[in-house]
Amino acid sequence: MTVRVRMAPSPTGFLHIGGVRTFLFNWLYARQQGGRNLLRIENTDTSREVAEAFDQIKDSLSWLGIEWDEEPTFQLDRIGDCRRVAEQLVSDGRAYEDEGAIRFRMPDEGVTAWDDVVRGRVEVPNETIEDLVLVRSDGRPTYNFASPMEDVWDRITHVIRGDDHISNTPKQINIIRAVGGDLPVYAHVPNIFGADGKKLSKRHGAVGVDEFRDAGYLPEAMVNFLALLGWAPDGETTIMSRDELVRRFSLERVSSSPAQFDYAKLDWMNGVYLRALSTDAFADRLVIWLGEHGYEWDAELVRRAAPLVQEKIARLGEFPGFAGFLFEDVDVSVDGDAEVVRAARDALADLEPFTAESIEAALRGVVDRLGLKPRQGFQPIRVAVTGSTVSPGLFESIELLGRETTLSRLASAAR
């Protein structure tokens, strides 16, 4: 049997990171089993559809490297098929018409049960399951009818989805049985919570794929981080390549407990991935990110600045705040520290060569002559040339700024 799973987003806006984690589990399982991963757009609720949502879904998944293996399908394209099945169920006595709609007749006695890979045995008393609308009075199928029917038609073997769908599962099982379909294996993975123990939402911070991409997270770091939300191969391994994730993934090790989204851990992990890049690869990522976000900064200067920040930032999006002084004017006053700033300007005015090494020697000489500790002397100089108390290496930054800009800023700050 070839494993067949499906990612089934609704085109109702941005792609939530919780849904993406579940899509990742589908992709990992399909790849680990040598199976197929399908993309299905569940657009039965047309009133909520967002025009560009489908393109956004595809772009987000592609950015993360979560591929699908066949042409994407849309549930609304199968309205006619759903209608025919519903009418056949009416003929078979398994459904009935109700004010223009068609309802499925759920069993009244016993239980509907399944062995969930993640949650174990689940049993639902049939008396608690109300008769389900299959087709609305306007002819559109409901989600709980279209979804299991597409699972049958697409020969889905494993339904891996969030545990908020558990209440839907007994309804869908009964429909699949009624049409003589093969039941898939169900695996309901845990929700993702914020640090406050509540379901992840915008009040916790970024929750959409586009938001994380805009912030400058690397897709490979996001995939690694998301894979560990509710699953772990052991109690120790944290950093794993895509190939290792595929090789080690198993549904049996997915936890049934809610996973916590730790933004600080994501920053740490992204920083690990940034520092693992070669200098050239890191510079390439910076140039691309800056271009995508409207920064028309000199690419060559970005590349020269890259080594100064690679060890210091956790996200590409931190670069403008950390090194923007290299590309944009700063205007600060050092007030009581004017003496050391003027002395620094005099020391650098005719310095040759104008390199980080000679700059460091000249400025240390200034600090020593004034009887200051290095931190006392260098900090006002840093503020004068970068506009901030936090920046890349001071001497390397001054070299990149160049003599003319550096002298101008020192003079302006000491006025």
TORMAR-326072 format. One record per residue (C-alpha): residue in one letter; x, y, z. Coordinates in steps of 0.2 Angstrom, whole numbers, plus 2048, in hexadecimal, padded with zeros to 3 digits. Example, Ala and Ser with C-alpha at 12.3 -4.5 7.8 and 13.67 -1.06 7.14 Angstrom:
% TORMAR-326072
(site 'A',(83E,7EA,827)),
(site 'S',(844,7FB,824)),
//
This chain:
% TORMAR-326072
(site 'M',(800,800,800)),
(site 'T',(807,811,7FB)),
(site 'V',(805,81E,809)),
(site 'R',(7FA,82D,803)),
(site 'V',(7F7,83C,80F)),
(site 'R',(7F0,84D,80B)),
(site 'M',(7F3,85F,811)),
(site 'A',(7E2,867,811)),
(site 'P',(7E2,87A,814)),
(site 'S',(7D3,885,813)),
(site 'P',(7D6,895,808)),
(site 'T',(7D0,8A1,816)),
(site 'G',(7DF,8AC,818)),
(site 'F',(7F1,8AA,81E)),
(site 'L',(7F9,899,821)),
(site 'H',(7F9,896,834)),
(site 'I',(809,88F,83A)),
(site 'G',(7FF,881,844)),
(site 'G',(7F8,87B,833)),
(site 'V',(809,87B,82B)),
(site 'R',(810,870,839)),
(site 'T',(803,863,835)),
(site 'F',(806,865,823)),
(site 'L',(819,862,827)),
(site 'F',(814,852,830)),
(site 'N',(80A,84C,821)),
(site 'W',(819,850,816)),
(site 'L',(826,847,821)),
(site 'Y',(81B,838,823)),
(site 'A',(818,836,810)),
(site 'R',(82B,839,80D)),
(site 'Q',(830,82D,81A)),
(site 'Q',(824,81F,814)),
(site 'G',(828,822,801)),
(site 'G',(816,828,7FF)),
(site 'R',(80C,837,7F7)),
(site 'N',(808,847,7FF)),
(site 'L',(7F9,850,7F7)),
(site 'L',(7F3,862,7F8)),
(site 'R',(7E0,865,7FA)),
(site 'I',(7D8,876,7FB)),
(site 'E',(7C9,874,806)),
(site 'N',(7BE,882,7FF)),
(site 'T',(7AC,87C,803)),
(site 'D',(7A9,88C,80C)),
(site 'T',(7AA,898,7FE)),
(site 'S',(7A5,8A7,808)),
(site 'R',(7B5,8A7,812)),
(site 'E',(7C1,8A5,803)),
(site 'V',(7CF,8B1,801)),
(site 'A',(7D4,8B5,7F0)),
(site 'E',(7E6,8B3,7F1)),
(site 'A',(7E6,8A6,7FE)),
(site 'F',(7EA,897,7F3)),
(site 'D',(7FA,89F,7EC)),
(site 'Q',(7FF,8A4,7FD)),
(site 'I',(7FD,892,803)),
(site 'K',(807,88C,7F4)),
(site 'D',(815,899,7F7)),
(site 'S',(816,896,809)),
(site 'L',(817,883,808)),
(site 'S',(824,884,7F9)),
(site 'W',(82F,890,804)),
(site 'L',(82F,883,812)),
(site 'G',(833,875,805)),
(site 'I',(823,86C,809)),
(site 'E',(81F,864,7F8)),
(site 'W',(80F,85C,7F1)),
(site 'D',(80F,84E,7E5)),
(site 'E',(800,850,7DA)),
(site 'E',(7F6,85F,7D3)),
(site 'P',(7ED,868,7E1)),
(site 'T',(7DA,865,7E2)),
(site 'F',(7CC,870,7E7)),
(site 'Q',(7BD,869,7F1)),
(site 'L',(7B0,874,7E7)),
(site 'D',(7B6,86B,7D7)),
(site 'R',(7AD,85C,7DD)),
(site 'I',(79D,863,7E2)),
(site 'G',(794,858,7D5)),
(site 'D',(79C,848,7DB)),
(site 'C',(797,84C,7ED)),
(site 'R',(785,850,7E7)),
(site 'R',(784,83F,7DE)),
(site 'V',(78B,835,7EE)),
(site 'A',(77F,83F,7F9)),
(site 'E',(770,83A,7EE)),
(site 'Q',(775,828,7EE)),
(site 'L',(776,828,801)),
(site 'V',(764,82E,801)),
(site 'S',(75F,820,7F5)),
(site 'D',(768,814,800)),
(site 'G',(75F,81B,810)),
(site 'R',(76F,821,817)),
(site 'A',(76A,833,815)),
(site 'Y',(75A,83E,814)),
(site 'E',(755,84F,80D)),
(site 'D',(752,85C,81A)),
(site 'E',(74C,86E,814)),
(site 'G',(755,86D,804)),
(site 'A',(765,866,80C)),
(site 'I',(76A,854,80D)),
(site 'R',(76F,84C,81E)),
(site 'F',(778,83C,822)),
(site 'R',(770,831,82E)),
(site 'M',(77C,82D,83B)),
(site 'P',(77B,81C,845)),
(site 'D',(771,81E,855)),
(site 'E',(779,810,85F)),
(site 'G',(78A,80A,864)),
(site 'V',(79A,813,861)),
(site 'T',(7A5,81A,853)),
(site 'A',(7B7,816,857)),
(site 'W',(7C8,816,850)),
(site 'D',(7DA,813,855)),
(site 'D',(7E3,824,854)),
(site 'V',(7F5,822,851)),
(site 'V',(7F8,831,85D)),
(site 'R',(7EA,831,869)),
(site 'G',(7E7,81E,86A)),
(site 'R',(7D5,816,86A)),
(site 'V',(7C7,823,868)),
(site 'E',(7B5,81E,86B)),
(site 'V',(7A6,82A,868)),
(site 'P',(795,825,86C)),
(site 'N',(78A,825,85D)),
(site 'E',(77B,82D,866)),
(site 'T',(786,83D,868)),
(site 'I',(789,83F,855)),
(site 'E',(77B,849,84D)),
(site 'D',(775,846,83B)),
(site 'L',(781,84F,830)),
(site 'V',(77D,85B,822)),
(site 'L',(786,854,812)),
(site 'V',(780,861,805)),
(site 'R',(779,872,809)),
(site 'S',(769,878,802)),
(site 'D',(773,882,7F5)),
(site 'G',(77C,872,7EF)),
(site 'R',(78D,875,7F7)),
(site 'P',(794,866,801)),
(site 'T',(799,868,813)),
(site 'Y',(7AB,866,819)),
(site 'N',(7A6,856,823)),
(site 'F',(7A0,84E,813)),
(site 'A',(7AC,855,806)),
(site 'S',(7BB,851,810)),
(site 'P',(7B8,83F,813)),
(site 'M',(7B2,83C,801)),
(site 'E',(7C2,843,7FA)),
(site 'D',(7CC,838,806)),
(site 'V',(7C3,82A,7FE)),
(site 'W',(7C5,830,7EC)),
(site 'D',(7D7,835,7EF)),
(site 'R',(7DB,824,7F7)),
(site 'I',(7E2,82C,807)),
(site 'T',(7EA,81F,812)),
(site 'H',(7EE,82B,821)),
(site 'V',(7E5,83A,827)),
(site 'I',(7F1,844,832)),
(site 'R',(7E9,854,838)),
(site 'G',(7E7,85F,848)),
(site 'D',(7DE,858,857)),
(site 'D',(7D0,865,855)),
(site 'H',(7C9,85A,847)),
(site 'I',(7C6,84B,853)),
(site 'S',(7B4,850,855)),
(site 'N',(7B2,84F,842)),
(site 'T',(7BA,83E,840)),
(site 'P',(7AB,833,846)),
(site 'K',(7A0,83C,83A)),
(site 'Q',(7AC,839,82C)),
(site 'I',(7AF,827,830)),
(site 'N',(79D,823,82F)),
(site 'I',(79C,82C,81E)),
(site 'I',(7AA,822,817)),
(site 'R',(7A3,812,81D)),
(site 'A',(792,816,815)),
(site 'V',(79A,818,804)),
(site 'G',(7A4,808,806)),
(site 'G',(7B5,811,807)),
(site 'D',(7C5,80C,810)),
(site 'L',(7C8,815,820)),
(site 'P',(7D8,81E,821)),
(site 'V',(7E3,81D,830)),
(site 'Y',(7E0,82D,83B)),
(site 'A',(7EE,836,845)),
(site 'H',(7E8,846,84E)),
(site 'V',(7F7,850,852)),
(site 'P',(7F7,85C,861)),
(site 'N',(7F3,86E,860)),
(site 'I',(801,87C,862)),
(site 'F',(7FF,887,871)),
(site 'G',(808,897,876)),
(site 'A',(812,899,886)),
(site 'D',(801,89D,890)),
(site 'G',(7FA,88C,88C)),
(site 'K',(7ED,893,87F)),
(site 'K',(7EC,88E,86D)),
(site 'L',(7F9,898,863)),
(site 'S',(7F2,8A8,85C)),
(site 'K',(7F7,8B9,857)),
(site 'R',(7F7,8BF,869)),
(site 'H',(807,8B4,86B)),
(site 'G',(810,8BC,85C)),
(site 'A',(812,8B6,84A)),
(site 'V',(808,8A8,845)),
(site 'G',(807,8A8,832)),
(site 'V',(815,8A1,827)),
(site 'D',(817,8B2,81E)),
(site 'E',(81A,8BB,82F)),
(site 'F',(828,8AF,833)),
(site 'R',(82F,8B0,821)),
(site 'D',(82F,8C3,822)),
(site 'A',(837,8C3,833)),
(site 'G',(846,8BA,82B)),
(site 'Y',(845,8A8,831)),
(site 'L',(84D,89B,826)),
(site 'P',(841,88E,81E)),
(site 'E',(84D,880,824)),
(site 'A',(84D,886,836)),
(site 'M',(83A,888,835)),
(site 'V',(838,876,82F)),
(site 'N',(843,870,83D)),
(site 'F',(83A,87A,84A)),
(site 'L',(829,875,845)),
(site 'A',(82D,862,843)),
(site 'L',(831,862,856)),
(site 'L',(820,86A,85B)),
(site 'G',(818,85A,861)),
(site 'W',(825,84E,85A)),
(site 'A',(836,849,85F)),
(site 'P',(841,83A,85A)),
(site 'D',(849,839,86B)),
(site 'G',(84B,845,87A)),
(site 'E',(85B,84D,874)),
(site 'T',(85D,851,862)),
(site 'T',(858,862,85D)),
(site 'I',(860,868,84D)),
(site 'M',(85C,85C,83E)),
(site 'S',(85D,85E,82B)),
(site 'R',(84E,85B,820)),
(site 'D',(855,84A,81B)),
(site 'E',(857,845,82E)),
(site 'L',(846,84B,832)),
(site 'V',(83F,840,824)),
(site 'R',(849,831,829)),
(site 'R',(845,832,83B)),
(site 'F',(833,837,83B)),
(site 'S',(825,82C,841)),
(site 'L',(813,82F,846)),
(site 'E',(815,823,855)),
(site 'R',(820,830,85D)),
(site 'V',(814,83F,85B)),
(site 'S',(80E,844,86C)),
(site 'S',(7FC,846,871)),
(site 'S',(800,855,87C)),
(site 'P',(7FF,867,876)),
(site 'A',(80F,86E,86F)),
(site 'Q',(816,87F,875)),
(site 'F',(81C,88B,868)),
(site 'D',(82C,893,870)),
(site 'Y',(831,8A2,866)),
(site 'A',(841,8A4,86F)),
(site 'K',(846,892,86A)),
(site 'L',(841,896,858)),
(site 'D',(84D,8A5,859)),
(site 'W',(85B,89A,860)),
(site 'M',(858,88D,853)),
(site 'N',(858,899,845)),
(site 'G',(868,8A1,84B)),
(site 'V',(870,890,84B)),
(site 'Y',(86B,88E,839)),
(site 'L',(871,89F,834)),
(site 'R',(882,89C,83C)),
(site 'A',(884,88C,833)),
(site 'L',(883,894,822)),
(site 'S',(893,898,819)),
(site 'T',(897,8AB,819)),
(site 'D',(892,8AC,806)),
(site 'A',(881,8A2,809)),
(site 'F',(87D,8AD,818)),
(site 'A',(880,8BD,80D)),
(site 'D',(876,8B6,7FF)),
(site 'R',(867,8B4,80B)),
(site 'L',(869,8C5,812)),
(site 'V',(869,8CD,801)),
(site 'I',(85A,8C3,7FB)),
(site 'W',(850,8C7,80B)),
(site 'L',(854,8DA,80A)),
(site 'G',(84F,8DB,7F8)),
(site 'E',(83F,8D2,7FB)),
(site 'H',(83B,8DF,809)),
(site 'G',(83E,8EE,7FF)),
(site 'Y',(850,8F3,806)),
(site 'E',(85A,8FA,7F7)),
(site 'W',(86A,8F9,800)),
(site 'D',(87B,8F6,7F7)),
(site 'A',(87D,8E3,7F5)),
(site 'E',(88F,8E3,7F6)),
(site 'L',(88F,8ED,807)),
(site 'V',(882,8E0,80D)),
(site 'R',(88E,8D2,809)),
(site 'R',(89D,8DB,811)),
(site 'A',(892,8DE,821)),
(site 'A',(88C,8CC,821)),
(site 'P',(89A,8C4,82B)),
(site 'L',(899,8D2,838)),
(site 'V',(887,8CD,83D)),
(site 'Q',(886,8BA,839)),
(site 'E',(88A,8B6,84B)),
(site 'K',(87F,8C3,853)),
(site 'I',(86E,8C2,84B)),
(site 'A',(861,8B4,84D)),
(site 'R',(856,8BA,83E)),
(site 'L',(85A,8C2,82D)),
(site 'G',(84D,8CF,832)),
(site 'E',(858,8D5,840)),
(site 'F',(865,8DB,833)),
(site 'P',(85E,8EC,82F)),
(site 'G',(85D,8F1,842)),
(site 'F',(86E,8EA,845)),
(site 'A',(878,8F1,836)),
(site 'G',(86C,8FE,82E)),
(site 'F',(879,90B,833)),
(site 'L',(884,905,825)),
(site 'F',(877,90A,818)),
(site 'E',(86D,918,820)),
(site 'D',(871,929,829)),
(site 'V',(872,92A,83C)),
(site 'D',(870,93A,846)),
(site 'V',(875,939,858)),
(site 'S',(87D,944,866)),
(site 'V',(889,93D,873)),
(site 'D',(888,94C,87E)),
(site 'G',(894,949,88D)),
(site 'D',(89F,93D,883)),
(site 'A',(8A3,94A,875)),
(site 'E',(8B6,94A,87A)),
(site 'V',(8B9,938,876)),
(site 'V',(8AF,939,866)),
(site 'R',(8B9,948,860)),
(site 'A',(8C9,940,864)),
(site 'A',(8C3,930,85B)),
(site 'R',(8C0,93B,84C)),
(site 'D',(8D1,943,84C)),
(site 'A',(8D9,932,84E)),
(site 'L',(8D0,92B,83F)),
(site 'A',(8D1,93A,834)),
(site 'D',(8E2,936,82B)),
(site 'L',(8E3,924,830)),
(site 'E',(8EB,918,823)),
(site 'P',(8E7,90B,81F)),
(site 'F',(8D4,90D,824)),
(site 'T',(8D2,8FB,82A)),
(site 'A',(8CA,8F3,839)),
(site 'E',(8DB,8EF,840)),
(site 'S',(8E2,900,83F)),
(site 'I',(8D2,908,844)),
(site 'E',(8D2,8FD,854)),
(site 'A',(8E4,902,858)),
(site 'A',(8E0,915,856)),
(site 'L',(8D0,915,860)),
(site 'R',(8D9,90B,86E)),
(site 'G',(8E6,918,86E)),
(site 'V',(8D9,925,870)),
(site 'V',(8D1,91C,87F)),
(site 'D',(8E1,91A,888)),
(site 'R',(8E6,92C,886)),
(site 'L',(8D6,932,88D)),
(site 'G',(8D8,925,89C)),
(site 'L',(8C7,91C,898)),
(site 'K',(8C3,90A,899)),
(site 'P',(8C0,902,888)),
(site 'R',(8AD,901,88B)),
(site 'Q',(8AC,913,891)),
(site 'G',(8B5,91A,881)),
(site 'F',(8AE,90E,874)),
(site 'Q',(89C,90F,878)),
(site 'P',(89A,922,873)),
(site 'I',(8A4,91F,863)),
(site 'R',(898,911,85F)),
(site 'V',(889,91B,862)),
(site 'A',(890,929,858)),
(site 'V',(893,91F,848)),
(site 'T',(885,911,849)),
(site 'G',(878,91B,853)),
(site 'S',(876,90C,85F)),
(site 'T',(87E,904,86E)),
(site 'V',(87D,8F3,865)),
(site 'S',(885,8F0,855)),
(site 'P',(891,8E5,84C)),
(site 'G',(8A4,8E6,850)),
(site 'L',(8A8,8F9,852)),
(site 'F',(8B8,8F9,848)),
(site 'E',(8B2,8EE,83A)),
(site 'S',(8A2,8F9,839)),
(site 'I',(8AD,909,838)),
(site 'E',(8B7,901,82A)),
(site 'L',(8A7,8FD,820)),
(site 'L',(8A0,90E,823)),
(site 'G',(8B0,916,81C)),
(site 'R',(8BA,925,821)),
(site 'E',(8AF,933,81B)),
(site 'T',(89E,92C,822)),
(site 'T',(8A7,928,833)),
(site 'L',(8AF,939,835)),
(site 'S',(89F,942,830)),
(site 'R',(895,938,83D)),
(site 'L',(8A2,93B,84B)),
(site 'A',(8A2,94D,847)),
(site 'S',(88F,94E,847)),
(site 'A',(88D,944,858)),
(site 'A',(89A,94F,861)),
(site 'R',(893,960,85C)),
//
